[in-house]
């Protein structure tokens, strides 16, 4: 069992192109195969009912197979693109709705990345949303990082892969799923029947009978397996059911003994997994039959391609091998003649760059947290593997340049039928990879310095303890994980220095990281969320806020600290569920409306006022969070819900301004720029976007000018509700973080300027925005920039505040506003001159002090002598201390060694070591010497062999540190002089 079994769904939907080139030339190692005449794409009309395509149960038959099935495959075209197309066509012709791949960034908060083909169907399987179609088929892009260390070493492990799937939402079940899986495998793909084995859950007699009697698989090739292998569960409770897998046998000549192990990777590969979701597991562990039985399957595209293309592993298929060829070219080696270590490195680079390209395309940029860290880690591993292959630069004359962009270009070239957006975003993808690689190369250089320091420490400790030197496993792991230093290189360098590595300690750290990675990336929570029990009996909230800011509503439920209550009184914080509401709930970057709920006096019932300060929503149920300011509120009471109109207007202004900002960015800096996050608040807007540099002043001015011109055009906004496909065809773009229904989406258009899918609130006319001003532009992560801006009333407040500050500044400086800049520049110049004069005076004073203490220098040695001076210089600052040391070395005769210390401020130590050429020639280095002394003062430092500076935080240790410096320096020099 190698596939991760998970059943879920969220959809930032995107177009999918299904390939069918008339001919497809595989990599050089493959023959050219020509496909037969099949339509180039499947586009099922909305009016086409599944029964018009095929009556599934009645017209599809699968005959029992014979053991003399031919060895050859049925179709001549076995390219990866063709396999994907044929799978989707197979199920589309059997009534399945063809759906596009969801994003690699799931909306499910329990999952970091999309790790399985059925992730986008989660709400349907949970019964939280009704099915839109009875059955579906997809080619889903997936990312898994829990087996990272196995990538490239085995035939099948990947970080990026495609999962082909067919799904039934209460339509067909076990019988059709099994029959079609067999027909697809042996008829459509032409796999020799006697090479296909089947596994079933040990108690699933129904599946056994279907495989044996209806499909005709011999009993010796049907293996019953236990719960750990063949029973899928979503968690401690929830949907679950038995599984059945199809395995391909590479060596049928080995026979059909009872002890045959389907987990033997040298003989078998699991390529198709069928999950029969037929039970609900209760809290007491009972299995209750589900009213709606579902099917969830996954066929690994890379695995079936390996089988059909008859290559030794997934990497040598036409899906990945062209990327390996490109990397081999950069490394100036041949894959076929490379040793196993080099082949593994080539595979890792190819695999990781597939993952990186598609992750960046889906909006994930390298960073130190979450999904961004996955991208960063994959790039770093690829860089390390490139280093091990001896790749220098991009083979276009730039030896210090990045090589991964050239590999990424090949991935992008192959992306046409996987994700059509990738080529549009190619410039941004390439630039982000280039910057991250170059940044990491600098990190590698720092790692080399750290390794040198750690090895020196190991040798020093061993010398003191009269023991064998070794590098701690935690240090080796730090070098590997933080600085990207391969442990193999660490071991080689350490061996050259006579230092061994605590590999057991290193493996312990690696195992800890693996467990954390598996917990973070490979666990999918399918259980119903806590709030589902609260809301399961509550109907969807009717949202009236697009057309009205007030409405009569009925209180359907009250919750205090998550517990349902009937009545709440004055002073209580409460969550309120209404049957209808004018309040906008936080979503799409826009914060929630504020306002009040009013209950009128009714007989003995006192009047109540509730202040609403936040509104959240779970699916389509709105939760109003507020405080009872007076009176009492009860379930079933009618309330008057009133939104704060001024705050709503501020949000509307900023939301529409955000749309204008995105359009202006695309016009000024490029169409490939895309949104990476947003905030629409009452006092400002924030817009994050993908871009690889800071914006120039003239670009920001042009963006502002464009937006203010559009505002001045007084254009009336148009809002429409359309099917998703029609909206995308019209050119509407999606806002980051939004989830869209396939059948109905809201389109907000500023004619001639912007058209976006958006559920937020907007102004009726751009003139309502009044004015727009950018207040900051900055980088927040690698390849991600952020603009903050104000518009409308917030713009007026911003300008008034700035004007007030300028008035006070003019009064203080006693100049007019237009003269403030020149006056400040003059003051800064005067300040710089004063500071320089003070610094010069301090340096002169330090040099004078140095002259006074120079007579304290003493000599070391007899036949050859060295003058040594180690002294405390009170509160002398670091720069002056440096001047003093340089003066002493220049005035005292070579050879001379000077070490000075001071405490210029509270909790601060400054140290300097200056050695003349005669001392350095003996092998005594200032940088190494002063660093060890600084540690006694709670700090560190270093520098060149002849001059070094250091610092610390413990002035109380400075006298003893200087005394130690004097002793060590005398001992070292005496030893060197013999």
N, C-alpha and C positions, 0 to 999 in steps of 0.2 A: 504494500500500500504506500504509494509515493505521492499521490495527489492530496492536497489539502481539501477536505470536504467542508464547504461552507455554502449556505443558501441564503442569499440576501439581495437587495436592489436599491440603488439610488442613481439618478440620471441627470447629470449635465449632458444632455444628448448632443451628438454631433453627427454630421453626415458621414456615411461610410461608402467607399467605392469598392465595388467587387470587380476583380480583374478578370479579364479573359483576353489576353493578347493572342492574336492568331498564331503567333509562334513565340516561344520563350527560350532564349538561349541561357542555359544554366552556366555556372562557373566553368572555367577551362577544364576542370576535371570531370565534367558531365558531358553527355551527348546532347545534341539539340533534339528536342521533342516537339512535335507539332500536334496541337489539340484539334479535336473534331468540332464541327459546327454547333456551338451552343450560344445562346444569347449572351451578350457581353455583360449584362447586369440584371439583377432582379429588382424590379420596382413594382410592388403590388399595389394596385389602385385601392383607395380607401373603400370603394364600393364593392370590391371583390370579396365575397364571403368565402370562408374556408370550404364550404360545401361545393362551391363552384370550381374549386381547384381539384379537390379529390374527396371522395367519401371514404374516410380513412379506414374504418373497421371493416367495411364490406368489400372494398375493391383492392386492398393491398394484401397480397399473400406472399408468404415466404415458404418455399418448399424445403423439406429436409435435405441436407447436403450429403453429397457422396464423398467418400474418402479419396476418390481419384480426381478431385478438383485440380485444375491445372496450376502449375507453379507460377506462370506469368501473370502480370497485373493487367486489368482490363483496359485501362486508358493509357494512351501513349503520353499524355501530358501529366506529369507528376510534379511539376514545379510547386513550390510552396503557395504561390498565389492561386494556382489552379486548384490545389487541394482545398484551400479556404473557400473559394467560390463554389466548388462542387458540393461541399458540405452544406453550405447555406442554401444552395439551389435545391438540394435533396429534401431538406425539411420545409423550405418555402413551398415546394410543390405538394407537400402533405399538410398544408393548411397552417403552417407556422408563420406568424408575423415576423418579418425580418426587422430587427432592431439594431441600431448602431452600438458600438462599444461605448461604455460609460468612461468617464475620465479616470485616470489613475489616482486622482485625489477624491476619495469618497466623502460623502456628507455624513456618513455614519460616524459618530464620535468615538465608537469603540474600536475603530479600525484606522490604522495609520495610513495604509495604502490599499488599493484594490488588489486583493490577493487571490481572487477566484472569479470565475465567469458568472456566477449567480449573485454576486454582491449587490447588483442593482435591483434585484427582485425581493429584497428583504421585507419591505412593508407588505407586499402581497402575501408572502409566505406566513407572515405574522398575523394576517387578517386585519391589518391596520388601514389598508386602502383596498378598494375593490379592484379586481382584475380589469384591465382595459381590453385584453385579448385573451382567448382561451389557451393559446400556446404560442411560444416565441422561439426564435433561434438567433444566436449572436456569435460574433467572433470578438471576444473580449481581450483587451490588453491587460496584462497582470504583472505585478511586481512582488517578488518574495526575497527576503534577505536573511531568513533564519538559517539557511544552509550555505552561507557565503563562502566558507572555507572549502566547500566541495565543488564550487564552480570551476570548470576547466579540468578537474581531476577525474570526474565520472563522465559517463556518456550522456547524461540526461539533466544534470542540475543546471539551473539558470537563475538569474535574478529577474530578467525580463522574458516573458513567454506569452504566447497567445493560446487562449482556451476556447475551443469551439464548443458550443453548447446548444442543446435543445431542451425546452422547459414546458411543462404542462401545469396549468393552474386549475386543477379539478376537471380537466378535459379527458385525456386518455391516461392510462396508467401502465402497470407493469407489463402487460402482454404486448401492447404496441411499442413500448419503449425498447423491449428486448428484441422484438422482431425487426424493428427499423435499424437498431444498432447493428444487428447481424447483417441485414441487407446492405446497409451502407458499407460495412467493412468488407464483405465478401463479394458483393455484386458491383456496387459503385466503385469501390477502390480495388476490388479484385484480389484481396488477400487470399492466399490458398487456405481453404477451410481447415485442412488438417494441421495448420500451423497456429490456429487460434484456440486458446484455452480460456476457460471461464471460471471465475470465482464467485461464490454466493455466500450469504450468511448461513451459518450452520443449521439454523432452524427454518430457513425460508424454503419450505417444500414447494410452494407455489412457483417460485422462480425456477427451482430445479425441474419441475414438470414442464414448464414452458421451454426451457433450454433443451431438455431431453426429447420431449415428444413432439413439440410444434416446430422447433428450429432444427432439431436433429443432431445436436452435439453429442458425441459418445460420452457415456458416463465417466470414462477414465480421464476425460479432459474437462470435467466439471469438479472443481475443488470446493468443498465446504470449509469455511474459515470462521474464526471466532469473532467475538464482539469488537475486540481491539482493531481488527482488520476490516471487517465488513458490516459494521453497524454504525450508521452516522447519527450523532446527536448534536443538537444545537447548544447544549449546555445542561445544567442540572435538571432543568425543566424545559418544556416546549416541544416543538416539532422534531420528529426523529424517524428513523426507519432503516431497514436493511439496505445493503448495497450489492451491486454485482459489477465485476470488472472484466474487461477483455484484455488478454495478454497475447502478445505475439511471440512465437517460439522460433528462435534463430537456429536451433539445432534439434529438430524433431527426431533425428536419427538416434538420439540418446534414449529414446523409449518413453514409455508411459507407466513407470513404476508408481506404486502408491506413495512412495516417499519423495516424489518430485516436488521441489520447492519453487513456487511461483515467485518467491522473493529473490531468486538467484539471478542477479543482474548479468551474469555472464551468458545466460541462456534466454531469459525472458525480458520483455519490456511491457509494462502496463500502459496501454494507450487510450482506453475508453473506460470511464467510470459512470455507472448508472446508480443514482440514489432514489430509492422508492420511499418518499416521505408519507408514511401512512399512519403514524401514531403521534399521540401527544403524551409526553412523560409528565406525570403529576409530581407534586412535592413528595409524596410517599413512594415514588418509584414505579407506580403502576403505568402500564402502557394502554392508553385508551385510543380506539380507532378514531382517526380524523374524519369529519364529515366530508371535507374536501381533500382528496388524496392528490399529491403533487409529484411531479417528476422533475428532477434536476440532474443534468448530465454534464460531463466535461470530457472532451477529447483533445489531448495535447497536440497542437499543430506541429511543433518541432519533432515530436516523437513519431507521429504518423509519417512525417516527411522523411525521417531517417529510414523507416521501414520501406516506404515506397521508392525512395531514391537509392536504396540498397547501399548505404554508406555506413561506416563503422560507428558513428555517433551523431548526435544532433547537430554538432558544430560543423560537420562537413556537408550539411545540406545547403541548398542554394539560399536559404533564409539567413545564414550566418557566414558561410565560407567566403563570400566576396569581401566581407569586412576583415577576415583573417588574412586574405591575400593582400589587402591594402596595408595592413600592419606589417606583414612579412616584408613587403617592399620597403617600408620605412626602416625596418631593422636590417635590411640588406641580407636576408636569409631566405631559404626555401622551406616552406612548411613541411613538405614531404620528406626532406632530408634532415629536418631539425630533430634534436634529441627531445626526450619526453618533457624535460623541464621547460625548454623553450616553447614546445607546443602548448603546454599548460598556460604559459604566460600569454601567448597569442590568443588562446581561447578566452582567457579572463578579460583581456582588453576588448575583444569583440563583444562579449556578453555585456560587460559593464557599460560600454558606450551605447548599446541599444537601450538599456535602461535609462541612462543619463539623458539621451536625446529626447525620449518620449516623456520623461518626467519634467524636463525644462519646458517642453512644448506645452505641457498641461499646467504650467504656471509655478512649478517648484524650482526655486533657485538655491544654489549652495549656501548653507549656513551652518551654525553650530547646534541647532535644535530641530527636533521633529523630522519632517520629511526632508527639509533642507540638509540635515546632517546625513541622510541616506545618500543624497546626490553627492555631497562633499566626500563622503567616505568611498563611494564607488570611483569617483575621479581620482582620488589619492591612490587607491589600489591599482588603478590602471596606469598611473604615472610611475608607481614603483615597479610594476611589471615591465613597463617600457624601459626603465633604467636598467633592469636586469638583462634586457635584450640588447642593451647598448645603443638604443635609439637616441640620437642627438639632433634636436630640432626637427624641422619639417622637410628636410632634404631639398629645400629651395634656397640654400645658401645661409640660412639663419640658424646657426648651430645652437644658439641659446634660446631659440623660439620654442613655441608649443607644438607638439606633434599630434595631440588628440583631436584638434579641429579637422585635420586631414582625414582621420578615421571617422569622425562624426559626419563629414560630408558624404562618405560612402553609406553610412546608416541612413542619412536623409535621402540619398538617391534611391534606396530600397524601400522607402516609406510609402510610396504612392498608394498602394492598396491596403495599407494598414491604418493610416491616419492622414487624410488629405491636408490637415492643418499644418503638418510638420514643415513642408516646403515653404509655406507662407511665412513661417516663423524662423526660417533657417538663419538669417543674419543674427538675430538675437541669440539663438541657441549656440551658434559657433562662437560668438563673442564672449558669452558667459563661460563657456568651456575654456576658451583661451585664457581669460583672466584668472580663472580658478587654478589652472595648471601652472601658470607663471607664478602665482602667489604661493602655491604649494612647493614649487622648486626652491623658493627662498626659505620656506619652512624646513625643507630637507637639509639645507645648508646649516640652519640653526641646530637641527638634530645631530649633525655630524660634530658640531662643537660641543653639544651636550654629552655625546658619547665619549668624546675625548676627556671631558671633565670627569665623567663617571668612572672611566677606566683609571684615571689618575688617582681618584679617591680610593678605588678598590686596591690599587697597588700600595698606596700609602697605609691603609688600614692593615693589609696583610703584612707589610713590613713591620708595623708596630707590634702586631700580635704574633709575629713569627709563624704565619700561616700561609696557606696557598691562596692567591688572589682569586676572587670570583665576583661576578656582576650579579646583583640581586635580581630575581625574576620580576619584581615589580618595576625595577628600573628598565629592564629589557622591554617590558610591556608598555611602559610610558613612552619609550622611544618608538615602539611599533604603532601604538594607537594614537598618540598625540602628534608625533612628528613624522609618522609614516615611514619609519626606518625598518626595513625588512629584518626579521630576526636572523635570517641567514647571513646578511651582511654584518649585523652586529656581532655574530659569532665569529666570522672571518677576521674582522678587525681586532676583536678581543683576543683571538688565538695568536695573532701576530704580536700582541703585547704581553702574551703569557698569562692571560686572564680567561678563566672558564666562565660559563653562564649557568645560572640556576634555572635550567630548563623546566624542572618540575614546578617551580614557582611561577614561571612564565605561563605554563599550561593551565595552572589554577586560575590565573587572571583571565586567560582566554576563555576558559570554560564558564567563568562568572559572566563574562560579556555575552557568550552564546546564549546562556539561559535568559539573560535580560532581553536579548534580541528576540528570542523565540516568544517570550512573554509579550513583548511589545508589538511584534509584527505578525505573529502566526495564530493569534487567538481572536476569534470573531465572536462577539457576544450577540446571540440571536434571541435571547430571552426578552420578554416584553419589559419595557422600561417601567420604573416605579410609578410614573404618573399615569400609566395605562389603566391601572386598577381604579384610579380616581375618575378618569374620563371615559371609561368604556360604556357607561350608561348615559353619557351626555352627548346630545346631538351637536353637529358642527355649528360654530358660531356664525351667524349671518353678519358679514361686514358691510356697513353702510357708509363708511368714512370717505369714499370717493365723492359722494354726492351731498353729504350732510355732516355737520359738526355736532349734532345733538339728536337724540332719539329716545323713545320710551322702550324700556327693556325689562325683562323679568329675571330675577336672581335664580339661577338653576342650582348653584352649589356654592358653599363657603368653606374655606379651608384655613385653619390656623396651625402653623408649624407642620403643614402637610397632612393634618388630620381633619376629616370632614366634621363640620359643626352645623347646627341649625340656626344659631343666633350669635351675633357679636355685638359688643357694646363699645361705648366711647373709650378711645385710647388703644383699641386693639389693632394690630397689624393683621391684615387678612388678604387672602387670595379669593377673587370673586369671578365666578363663571356666569356669563349672561347668555341669553338666547340670541341676542343681537347687539351690535355695538358700533358706534362711530369712531372708536379709538383704534388708531393704527398700532399694530403690534410690531415690536422690533424685528426687522428682517432686511436683507439686502443692503446692510450697512446703515440703514436709517434707524435712528433711535425711536422709541415709542412715544406716543402722544402723552401729555399730562392733562389733567382736568379733574372733574368732580362727578360724583353720583349723588343725586338728591332724592330723598324719600319724603313725600308730602305727609302732613299730619292726617291721621285716619282714626277718628274716634279717640280711643285712649292711647293709640300708638303715637309715640313722640316722633317728631321730625328728625331725620338723620341726614348727615352730610359726610361723605367719604371722599377723601383726597386721593386721587389716583396718580401715582408717581412713576409707574412702569407698567408695561403690558407685554407679555410674552405669549408665544403660541406653541402648542404641541399639535402638529399636523394642522387641522383647521379649527382647533378649539382655542379661544383667546382666554388668557388668564390675566385679570386685572389685579395688580398689586397695589394696595393702598392702606390708608389708616383712617379709622372711624374718628372724625373730628368732633362729632356730637351725635347724640341719640343712639339708636340701635338699628342693626340691619338683620333681616331674616330671610331665609330661603323662601322663595315663592312670592316675595314682595316685588312690586313694580317700582322701577327707579327711572329718573330722568338722567341719562348719561350725557354729559356736556364736555366737549374737548376744549382746551384752552386755545382759542382761535389765534392769538398772537404767536404762541409757540409753534402751532401747526404751520402758520405762514412762514416762519423762519425755516422750518424743516423743508417745506416745499421749495423755497427759494434756493436753498443749498443743494437739494437733490437735483433740481433742473440744472443748476450751475455745474454740478458734477458731470452731467451728460455733456454739457458744452465743453467742459475742460477736456474730457476724453477725446472729443472730436478735434479740438484745437491741438492737442498733443500729437494726434495722428497726422494732422496737416503739417505741423512744424518740424517734428523730429522723425516721422516715418510711420507708415501704416502698420508695420509689424509690432509696434508698441501695443501692449495689452494691459488691462487692469489686473492688479495683484492684490486688491483689497480696497476698502473705502469706509469712511465714516461720514454720515450725514447727521450733524448735530444742530442744536439751536444757535450756538454761538460761532460755529465754523464748519468747514468741510475738510476732509482729509482724503487724498487720493494716492494710492500706491500703484506704481506701474513698473513694468520691466524696461530697464534701460541701463547701459553699461558705463555711463559717465554722468557727471553733473551737468546741468543745463547752463548754457552761457547766458549772460545778462541780456543780450539782444534777443535770445530765444524766449526768455521769460517775458520780455516786453512784447514780443510779437504775439505770444499766447494770450496775454492780458488784453492786448489791443483787439485781437480777433473776437474774444468772448464779449468784450464790451460793445463791439460793433454789432454782434448778433443780438445782444440785449437791446441796443438802440433800434434795431430793425422792427421791434415790436411784433414778432412773429407769433401767431396763435398756435398753441400745441394741439396735436391731434392724438387721440387715444383710441385704439382699436383692440378688439378681442378676436384672435385668429387661431387656426390650428398651427401647431408649432412648425410643421413643414412649410406652410405658406408664409409664416413670419420670417423664417430663415431665407426662403427663396426671395423674399422682398428685400433682404439685406439687413435685417435686424440683427444686432449683436447682443450677446448675453452679458449681464453684469456678473462680476465675480461673486461666488458664494451663493448665488440664487439657484433654486431648484425649479424646474419647469415641467408642467403637465404636458404630455405629448399632444393631447387633443385640443387644449385651449390655453392660450397665453395672452398676456396683456402687452401690447406694443405702444410705447410712448415715442412720439416723433416730433421733432422740431423740423418742419419741412425744409429740405435743402441743407440741413446742418447735421442732424443726429437722428438715429432710429435704433432704439434698444428695447429688449425684452425687460420689463420692469414692473414690479408690483407696488412700487412706492408711490408717494403722493407728490404731485407736481403743480407748478403754477399754470394758469390758463394761458398766459401770454408772457413772452420773455421780458417785456417791459416791467413786469412786476419785480424782477430781480434787481432793478435800479442800477447796480454797479457791482463790479467784481474786482478783487485785489488779492494777489498772491502775497502771503506773508512769510513763507519759508519754502525752501527746496533743499532736500538733503538725501543722502544715502542712508538706508536703514539695514541693508544686507547686501551681500555681493549680487550685483545685477538688479537690485530693487531700489528705486528712488521714491521719495514721498514729497508731495506738494500739499501744503496747508493753505487755505484761502478763506476769505470772508465775502459775503454778498448780502445785499438787502440791508435790513436794519443792523445786522452785525457789521457790515461795511461802514455804516455811518458811525457806529460806536467806536470802531477801530480808528477811523480818521479823526474823530473828536479827541480820542485818547492821545493819539500821536501829536495832534495840534497843541493839546494842553502841555505835553512834555516839551515840545519845541518852544513854547512860550516861556516856560520856566527856565529852559536852557539859555534862551536869549537874554533873559533877565539876569541870570547868573554871570554870563560872559559879557554882558553889556554890549551886545552887538545885534544887528538886524538878522533875521532868519537867513537871508541869502549869504551872510558873512560867517555863519557858524562853522562851516566846513574848514575854511581857511584859518579861522581862529583856533580851532581844535588841532589842526595840523601844526600850527606854530607852537602851541603848548606842548604837543608831543615831541617836537624837535628840541624844544628847550629842556624837556624832561630827559630825553635821551642824552643830551650834552651834559646835563648835571650828573646823571648816573655814570657816564663815562669818566667824568672828572673825579667823582667819588671813588670809582674803581681804580683809577690810576693812582690816586692818593693811597688807597689801601695797599696796592701792589708795592708802591715805594716804601711804605711803612714796613711791609713784610720783608722786602729785600734788606731794609735797614736792620730789622731784627735778625735776619739770616746772617748778616755780616757780623753782628755782635756774638751770635752763638757759634760761628765758624771755628772759633778757637777751641771749642769742645770736641772737635774731631779727633779721633785716635786712630792708630795704625794697627793692622793685622798682618802677621807674617814676619819673616826675618830676612832671608836673601831677597825676596820680593815682597814689597809691602803695599797694602791697600788702605787708603784713608776711609774711615767709616764715621758717619754722623747720624744718630737716631735721636730726635728731640721732639718735645711737645711745644707747640706755638700757640697756646691759649685759645683765643676765639677767632683766629685768622680764618677768613672765608676760603672756599675751595680754590677759586681763581688766584687769590693772592698766595695761597699755599703752593700752588703750582709755580708761580713766579719766583718764590723763595727757593724752591728746590732747583729750578733751572739756574738761578744765580749761583747757588752753592756748587753745583756740578761744573759750572763754567769757570769759577774762581779757584776752586781746589784742584790740585793737579790730578790728572788721570794716572792710575785707576782710583776711582772714588765711588762709594755707595752711600746714598742719602735717603733716609726714611723720615718723614715728618708727619705729625698728627695734630689735629686741632678739634675743638668743639665750637663751631661758629654760632650754633643755636641750641636751645634746649632740645634734648632727645635727638641730637644730630652729631655725627662724627665724620670728619674728613681725613683721608689718608692719602699720601703720595709717596711713591718710590721712584728715585732717579738714579740709574746706574750708568757710569761712563763706559766707553767701548772696551776698555781693558777688563772690566768686570764681566760684561756680557760675553766676551770671548772665552771666559772660563766656564760658560754654560749656566751662569746664574741669571735668571730672567725676572725682571721687575714685575711683570704681569702676574706670574704664578706666585711670587713671593707675597705681594701685597694682598692678594685675594685670601690667602690662608690667615693672615693677620686680621683682616676685616671681619672674618667669621667670629672672632672673639668679641667683636663689638656689635654683634647682631646684624651684620650686613654682608657685603661682598663687593666684588669689582675685579678689574683687570686692565690689561692694556698691552703695549708693545714690550719687547724684551728690555729696552732702555728706559722706558717711562710708562708709569701706570698710576691710575687713581682708583680709590675705593671709598665706600661710605659705610655708615652704620647707624644704629639707633640707640646704642648704650654707651653714653659718654663716661659713665662710671667705670667701664672696663678699659678705657683708653690707656691709662698709665701702665696697667699690667700687660696690655697688648703691645705697647711700645717696648717694654722691658723684654717681652718674649721675642719681639722683632730683633732687638739688639743681640740677644743670646743666639738666636737661630742664624742671623747674618754672620756673626763672628765664627760660629761653628762651621757653617757652610763654606765660608771663604778660607778658613784655616785648612779644611779638608781638601779644597781645590788646589791650594798652594802647596800641599804636601808637607 
